[in-house]
Amino acid sequence: MTTTKDLLARYRALVRWVEQKRARLERTGGRKSQRYLRRARLLLEVDELTFKELARELDAVSRRRPRR
């Protein structure tokens, strides 16, 4: 099972990937891929604090016992 800590590490890795790709695109003037555009948009729409809260809530919901 993925923990909140793991999810935050993956989020930060995604932020680094987008930053590196953005810098490379600015230097080379290359064409933006769909993957880059999608990931960059996600990071614009979901900041780290929001992502952290969402991950915490999802973790809490997944740990609850099902109702009978």
OpenMM code with the backbone's topology and positions (N, CA, C; nanometers):
from openmm import Vec3, app, unit

residues = "MET THR THR THR LYS ASP LEU LEU ALA ARG TYR ARG ALA LEU VAL ARG TRP VAL GLU GLN LYS ARG ALA ARG LEU GLU ARG THR GLY GLY ARG LYS SER GLN ARG TYR LEU ARG ARG ALA ARG LEU LEU LEU GLU VAL ASP GLU LEU THR PHE LYS GLU LEU ALA ARG GLU LEU ASP ALA VAL SER ARG ARG ARG PRO ARG ARG".split()
positions = [
    Vec3(0.0842, -0.1180, 0.0000),
    Vec3(0.0000, 0.0000, 0.0000),
    Vec3(0.0892, 0.1250, 0.0000),
    Vec3(0.0541, 0.2212, -0.0786),
    Vec3(0.1302, 0.3448, -0.0884),
    Vec3(0.0945, 0.4364, 0.0279),
    Vec3(0.1955, 0.4887, 0.0941),
    Vec3(0.1713, 0.5772, 0.2073),
    Vec3(0.1655, 0.7222, 0.1613),
    Vec3(0.1179, 0.8065, 0.2500),
    Vec3(0.1127, 0.9499, 0.2211),
    Vec3(0.2527, 1.0023, 0.1935),
    Vec3(0.3499, 0.9536, 0.2684),
    Vec3(0.4888, 0.9961, 0.2509),
    Vec3(0.5391, 0.9602, 0.1105),
    Vec3(0.5062, 0.8391, 0.0641),
    Vec3(0.5449, 0.7963, -0.0711),
    Vec3(0.4794, 0.8843, -0.1777),
    Vec3(0.3530, 0.9141, -0.1588),
    Vec3(0.2822, 0.9986, -0.2555),
    Vec3(0.3428, 1.1382, -0.2630),
    Vec3(0.3788, 1.1936, -0.1480),
    Vec3(0.4400, 1.3270, -0.1475),
    Vec3(0.5764, 1.3242, -0.2162),
    Vec3(0.6519, 1.2171, -0.1970),
    Vec3(0.7812, 1.2041, -0.2643),
    Vec3(0.7614, 1.1970, -0.4154),
    Vec3(0.6591, 1.1265, -0.4593),
    Vec3(0.6302, 1.1175, -0.6026),
    Vec3(0.5826, 1.2513, -0.6587),
    Vec3(0.5046, 1.3241, -0.5804),
    Vec3(0.4594, 1.4566, -0.6226),
    Vec3(0.5799, 1.5481, -0.6425),
    Vec3(0.6711, 1.5464, -0.5466),
    Vec3(0.7909, 1.6312, -0.5573),
    Vec3(0.8782, 1.5904, -0.6747),
    Vec3(0.8850, 1.4605, -0.7025),
    Vec3(0.9602, 1.4136, -0.8195),
    Vec3(0.8948, 1.4656, -0.9483),
    Vec3(0.7636, 1.4687, -0.9512),
    Vec3(0.6917, 1.5222, -1.0668),
    Vec3(0.7202, 1.6708, -1.0839),
    Vec3(0.7246, 1.7440, -0.9737),
    Vec3(0.7570, 1.8868, -0.9788),
    Vec3(0.8965, 1.9060, -1.0381),
    Vec3(0.9932, 1.8272, -0.9915),
    Vec3(1.1297, 1.8371, -1.0448),
    Vec3(1.1343, 1.8054, -1.1931),
    Vec3(1.0608, 1.7025, -1.2352),
    Vec3(1.0586, 1.6628, -1.3763),
    Vec3(1.0060, 1.7771, -1.4629),
    Vec3(0.8962, 1.8379, -1.4196),
    Vec3(0.8368, 1.9477, -1.4963),
    Vec3(0.9319, 2.0669, -1.5011),
    Vec3(0.9959, 2.0988, -1.3888),
    Vec3(1.0896, 2.2112, -1.3870),
    Vec3(1.2073, 2.1876, -1.4814),
    Vec3(1.2617, 2.0651, -1.4812),
    Vec3(1.3741, 2.0332, -1.5699),
    Vec3(1.3317, 2.0387, -1.7157),
    Vec3(1.2156, 1.9835, -1.7445),
    Vec3(1.1644, 1.9832, -1.8821),
    Vec3(1.1380, 2.1258, -1.9296),
    Vec3(1.0805, 2.2091, -1.8418),
    Vec3(1.0516, 2.3480, -1.8762),
    Vec3(1.1817, 2.4235, -1.9078),
    Vec3(1.2842, 2.4025, -1.8265),
    Vec3(1.4131, 2.4690, -1.8496),
    Vec3(1.4739, 2.4234, -1.9823),
    Vec3(1.4647, 2.2939, -2.0112),
    Vec3(1.5191, 2.2424, -2.1363),
    Vec3(1.4438, 2.2989, -2.2565),
    Vec3(1.3131, 2.3070, -2.2454),
    Vec3(1.2331, 2.3616, -2.3547),
    Vec3(1.2633, 2.5094, -2.3782),
    Vec3(1.2873, 2.5838, -2.2710),
    Vec3(1.3230, 2.7252, -2.2863),
    Vec3(1.4582, 2.7408, -2.3552),
    Vec3(1.5529, 2.6535, -2.3196),
    Vec3(1.6861, 2.6594, -2.3806),
    Vec3(1.6831, 2.6209, -2.5274),
    Vec3(1.6133, 2.5123, -2.5586),
    Vec3(1.6173, 2.4572, -2.6937),
    Vec3(1.5062, 2.5083, -2.7827),
    Vec3(1.3986, 2.5584, -2.7224),
    Vec3(1.2849, 2.6029, -2.8024),
    Vec3(1.2106, 2.4868, -2.8665),
    Vec3(1.2245, 2.3692, -2.8064),
    Vec3(1.1611, 2.2491, -2.8602),
    Vec3(1.0098, 2.2495, -2.8440),
    Vec3(0.9493, 2.1495, -2.9064),
    Vec3(0.8038, 2.1343, -2.9027),
    Vec3(0.7624, 2.0686, -2.7703),
    Vec3(0.6559, 2.1189, -2.7099),
    Vec3(0.6068, 2.0643, -2.5838),
    Vec3(0.5268, 1.9375, -2.6107),
    Vec3(0.5602, 1.8319, -2.5376),
    Vec3(0.4890, 1.7053, -2.5539),
    Vec3(0.3568, 1.7097, -2.4773),
    Vec3(0.2675, 1.6211, -2.5133),
    Vec3(0.1400, 1.6114, -2.4424),
    Vec3(0.1619, 1.5722, -2.2969),
    Vec3(0.2591, 1.4850, -2.2736),
    Vec3(0.2906, 1.4431, -2.1360),
    Vec3(0.3337, 1.5649, -2.0533),
    Vec3(0.4224, 1.6466, -2.1075),
    Vec3(0.4674, 1.7665, -2.0362),
    Vec3(0.3491, 1.8605, -2.0099),
    Vec3(0.2688, 1.8860, -2.1111),
    Vec3(0.1558, 1.9777, -2.0956),
    Vec3(0.0580, 1.9286, -1.9890),
    Vec3(0.0298, 1.7991, -1.9890),
    Vec3(-0.0635, 1.7418, -1.8917),
    Vec3(-0.0071, 1.7529, -1.7498),
    Vec3(0.1197, 1.7163, -1.7329),
    Vec3(0.1799, 1.7210, -1.5995),
    Vec3(0.1946, 1.8637, -1.5495),
    Vec3(0.2331, 1.9556, -1.6369),
    Vec3(0.2472, 2.0958, -1.5972),
    Vec3(0.1115, 2.1526, -1.5559),
    Vec3(0.0061, 2.1174, -1.6294),
    Vec3(-0.1285, 2.1644, -1.5945),
    Vec3(-0.1711, 2.1096, -1.4586),
    Vec3(-0.1443, 1.9830, -1.4321),
    Vec3(-0.1795, 1.9249, -1.3029),
    Vec3(-0.1112, 1.9982, -1.1884),
    Vec3(0.0152, 2.0339, -1.2089),
    Vec3(0.0875, 2.1035, -1.1030),
    Vec3(0.0383, 2.2455, -1.0843),
    Vec3(-0.0120, 2.3069, -1.1899),
    Vec3(-0.0700, 2.4402, -1.1764),
    Vec3(-0.2015, 2.4350, -1.0997),
    Vec3(-0.2780, 2.3289, -1.1220),
    Vec3(-0.4108, 2.3181, -1.0611),
    Vec3(-0.4073, 2.2628, -0.9191),
    Vec3(-0.3040, 2.1821, -0.8864),
    Vec3(-0.2975, 2.1179, -0.7551),
    Vec3(-0.1628, 2.1506, -0.6919),
    Vec3(-0.1632, 2.2430, -0.5959),
    Vec3(-0.0379, 2.2762, -0.5288),
    Vec3(-0.0045, 2.1695, -0.4242),
    Vec3(0.1151, 2.1784, -0.3671),
    Vec3(0.1614, 2.0737, -0.2754),
    Vec3(0.0741, 2.0615, -0.1510),
    Vec3(0.0300, 2.1722, -0.0962),
    Vec3(-0.0539, 2.1670, 0.0235),
    Vec3(-0.1854, 2.0959, -0.0058),
    Vec3(-0.2486, 2.1283, -0.1167),
    Vec3(-0.3734, 2.0624, -0.1554),
    Vec3(-0.3509, 1.9133, -0.1770),
    Vec3(-0.2405, 1.8801, -0.2440),
    Vec3(-0.2096, 1.7395, -0.2687),
    Vec3(-0.1861, 1.6650, -0.1375),
    Vec3(-0.1157, 1.7298, -0.0450),
    Vec3(-0.0873, 1.6675, 0.0851),
    Vec3(-0.2182, 1.6405, 0.1600),
    Vec3(-0.3091, 1.7369, 0.1592),
    Vec3(-0.4379, 1.7191, 0.2268),
    Vec3(-0.5197, 1.6086, 0.1608),
    Vec3(-0.5198, 1.6064, 0.0293),
    Vec3(-0.5927, 1.5025, -0.0428),
    Vec3(-0.5368, 1.3637, -0.0118),
    Vec3(-0.4045, 1.3514, -0.0124),
    Vec3(-0.3414, 1.2223, 0.0174),
    Vec3(-0.3755, 1.1772, 0.1589),
    Vec3(-0.3736, 1.2701, 0.2533),
    Vec3(-0.4077, 1.2371, 0.3919),
    Vec3(-0.5525, 1.1893, 0.4039),
    Vec3(-0.6433, 1.2587, 0.3371),
    Vec3(-0.7847, 1.2204, 0.3422),
    Vec3(-0.8078, 1.0846, 0.2770),
    Vec3(-0.7441, 1.0617, 0.1627),
    Vec3(-0.7586, 0.9324, 0.0965),
    Vec3(-0.7046, 0.8197, 0.1839),
    Vec3(-0.5942, 0.8454, 0.2512),
    Vec3(-0.5363, 0.7465, 0.3408),
    Vec3(-0.6316, 0.7169, 0.4560),
    Vec3(-0.6913, 0.8215, 0.5129),
    Vec3(-0.7846, 0.8038, 0.6241),
    Vec3(-0.9081, 0.7251, 0.5803),
    Vec3(-0.9598, 0.7562, 0.4633),
    Vec3(-1.0784, 0.6861, 0.4130),
    Vec3(-1.0467, 0.5388, 0.3865),
    Vec3(-0.9300, 0.5125, 0.3340),
    Vec3(-0.8949, 0.3733, 0.3014),
    Vec3(-0.8706, 0.2901, 0.4262),
    Vec3(-0.8418, 0.3528, 0.5380),
    Vec3(-0.8170, 0.2792, 0.6630),
    Vec3(-0.9434, 0.2524, 0.7437),
    Vec3(-1.0506, 0.3238, 0.7116),
    Vec3(-1.1755, 0.3055, 0.7852),
    Vec3(-1.2335, 0.1674, 0.7593),
    Vec3(-1.3024, 0.1170, 0.8568),
    Vec3(-1.3677, -0.0131, 0.8423),
    Vec3(-1.4954, 0.0045, 0.7615),
    Vec3(-1.5231, -0.0882, 0.6737),
    Vec3(-1.6477, -0.0777, 0.5966),
    Vec3(-1.7708, -0.0931, 0.6854),
    Vec3(-1.8778, -0.0235, 0.6504),
    Vec3(-2.0032, -0.0337, 0.7253),
    Vec3(-2.0765, -0.1595, 0.6828),
    Vec3(-2.1536, -0.2116, 0.7753),
    Vec3(-2.2336, -0.3329, 0.7454),
    Vec3(-2.3795, -0.3037, 0.7506),
] * unit.nanometer
topology = app.Topology()
chain = topology.addChain("A")
for resn in residues:
    res = topology.addResidue(resn, chain)
    for name in ("N", "CA", "C"):
        topology.addAtom(name, app.Element.getBySymbol(name[0]), res)
